[in-house]
Amino acid sequence: ENWMPGWRVVGPRCGAEQAACAPGTWPEGGDLALLEPLRANLAFLGIPVPAGLVRFDLVYAPDSVRTGLWIGGVTLLFVLGSGVLFLWRRRRTAA
């Protein structure tokens, strides 16, 4: 995959028999919750994982999309509210 700022590692887990994945042993006293997608070879996605069986989900969920959806939703509510207010005032003055 190509590296983009919105990639996230979700739900990392490893086999129960692997001592290398025990909490507090990788990396530098951390655990698998610290896995983070990094840029590799200038354009690709790289994820440093410990040796052995490691499973995780890779999700593309950039903050910009979430922000855009919020802005779009608020704008839609504003436009709908303005339309309802306009029709209500127009109906009130016509009566």
Secondary structure, DSSP 4 states (H G I P E B T S, - for coil): -B--TTEEEEEEEE-TT-GGGSTTSSSTT--GGG---EEETTTEEE----SS-EEEEEEE--HHHHHHHHHHHHHHHHHHHHHHHHHHHHHHHH-
